[in-house]
């Protein structure tokens, strides 16, 4: 197959500060999938954080997260109960990692999971550059009824060294409208519901 394209590695703070209308549109579409009364796992990452920002004020739900920014954003939400997964702080990702996070996740059965995405490839699957985060994301996949990958087009068709799971483990792929149907077809063939947004 040859070398696969890698997603660019950009520091969290830089990604967070970037003005990005497509990320906001993706996050709004993702936030609309949550219903009252649901238990939802929110992974780390700037797109997942943006989803937290877009949750409507009247939503009643329980959010379980290993993301410090997500927890901080939802701390002032009037109707959301926030459960923070404790572990070692991974400073560059502003998230908690380690065995304690994995073990806590194994005690949960969530309705929905918003997975932080680094790379998606139709054959390689969901992957990322660091093995510790891969263990956590793998457990998140196992502990939720539906899995949402909300990501910009630049991460689609790329691969990283550590595999989280196959594409068919995902329920939804929410992305911007940069990609044509031919590029997205291999994902649709594996059963994903694809939602394209316009910024």
Secondary structure by P-SEA (a helix, b strand, c coil): cccccccccccaaaaaacccaaaaaaaaaaaaacccbbbbbbbccaaaaaaaaacccccbbbbbbccaaaaaaacccccbbbbbbbccccccccccccaaaaaaaaacccccccccccbbbcccccccccaaaaaaaaaaaacccbbbbbbccccccccccccccccccccbbbbccccccccaaaaaaaccbbbbbcc
